[in-house]
Amino acid sequence: MRLALRSDVSATDGDLDMVLLHECTGRYWYLNATGAFILRLFLNGSERTEIARSMAERFPVSVEEASEDIEKLVSSLCTADLVRVKA
């Protein structure tokens, strides 16, 4: 699975975090360092399993915990209509 920002969503990178703006609704979404790390990897073409391994190397979590966190974030981003799943 790969993700892309919807065309009506813009992203602004901070040092570690990220802010997403849904231009149609005017709502802002804040991603902390972990959420921004995950989304950046998705946007750069990484797959979910690669991202989980990268998280386990960088943060004090297991691959299984990282996979659960990724699933939660992707679900939230999809529910908020901020990303689209690319085939």
C-alpha positions, 0 to 999 in steps of 0.5 A: 500500500502506498499513500499520497496526499489528496490534491486539496491537502497541503503539508508544511514540515517543521523540524520534526513535526508536520502540519496538514491543511485540508484546503476545502474544510480549512481544518489543520491537522498536527502530526507529531514527530512519529506521525510525521516520520511515518507519513514522510516515508509513505510519501517517499514511496515506502511500504508499510513493512519497511516503515515498521522496520524503520520505526523499530530501529529509530524508536523504542518499539517493536515491529509489531507495535510500530505496525499497529501505530502505522495502522492507526495513523493511516486510518485517522488520515483516511477518515479525515480525508487527508490522503488517498491510497495508491494502487 
